[in-house]
Amino acid sequence: MTKQSVKVGRRNSAEDMERIQRVHDLMMELGAQCAMHDDDYDDDMTEREDAEPTLEQLIADAMGVKEELYGGIERAKLTDEDFVIPEERAFPVMTRGDVQDAVSSWGRYRGPVTFEQFKQRLTVLARRKGLEDALPASWQMAKSAGSVKALGNGKIGGYLVLFSDDATPDLAGDFFVKSTQFGVDQGDALPVYYQHGMDQTIGKRRLGKAMVTKIDDAGVWIEAQLMMRDEYEAAIYDMVQKGKLGWSSGAASHLVERQNVGKSAMITFWQLAEASLTPTPAEPRTSAMITKSLPPEATPEAQQRGDVVVIVQSTIRVTE
């Protein structure tokens, strides 16, 4: 039996496996038989129902070392997209318990990914799988710091765009940086829409006007005044107050430039054209969907980077 290294997310760390190795060596000294060192060992022995368990099996059973299932799927059969750190296939997430296990086992990780990057990646993955409620409460509270804020009397504010890096892109694999060219200056105005004008009920009705109030180290902050002309617009503001909407920036496809960075794409030019309120976010911190939207109904072809394709079902319901 040779020493093994176990990636974070498995039941036992490399330190645990070293302890198992020491137990193995001691039992060998005391005369135990080890299948891995038995020249006469029959390879079919493990398939016989009456075969006694080997030393490795006894140790594995005692330590709980066995092929674990994640959402009913063996780890080896998970795709890279099921891991918080796909390049290392570390921290698999398929269930609420996996999210909690990933958080608790972070302390054993010794790779190049920082905690902030891990936190962002896990948040994105948990949100994509509908497991966000399994994240630590403090993480969920921190998320609200970047969402749309109701400022009273129909006024709202928040980061339309948040800056990040190639290790923490949005769900579409893109990220903005401070050097991204947005084609606007502080004080410039943007029209405000709901779902980029694609909602079946609201349509292309302009809800108000937003102003770029600052571009700082965190991102692009805007404040907007909704016109609140009828029950539909009042319902949208009510959704903001309940924390159900996020910002989503829009740009024409011919005024967008990207640069590949690893497996992600850094947006170098993004001509801000409009700000939309949306309940279907791609960026977990701002809830930003950035026009490329990626709704569940979109085909893989429609989700390719390039021209914007948005399929939106009506989310506004007004009752008398």
Secondary structure as UniProt FT lines:
FT   TURN            8..9
FT   HELIX           14..29
FT   TURN            30..31
FT   HELIX           35..37
FT   TURN            39..40
FT   TURN            43..44
FT   HELIX           45..47
FT   TURN            49..50
FT   HELIX           55..63
FT   STRAND          69..70
FT   TURN            71..72
FT   STRAND          73..74
FT   HELIX           75..77
FT   HELIX           80..82
FT   STRAND          83..85
FT   TURN            86..89
FT   STRAND          90..92
FT   HELIX           96..105
FT   HELIX           106..108
FT   HELIX           115..128
FT   TURN            129..130
FT   HELIX           132..134
FT   HELIX           137..143
FT   HELIX           144..146
FT   STRAND          149..152
FT   TURN            153..154
FT   STRAND          155..163
FT   TURN            166..167
FT   TURN            171..172
FT   STRAND          174..181
FT   TURN            186..187
FT   STRAND          189..194
FT   HELIX           195..197
FT   TURN            200..204
FT   STRAND          208..215
FT   STRAND          219..226
FT   HELIX           231..241
FT   TURN            242..243
FT   STRAND          246..250
FT   HELIX           253..255
FT   STRAND          256..261
FT   TURN            262..263
FT   STRAND          264..270
FT   STRAND          274..278
FT   TURN            284..287
FT   TURN            290..292
FT   TURN            296..297
FT   TURN            300..303
//
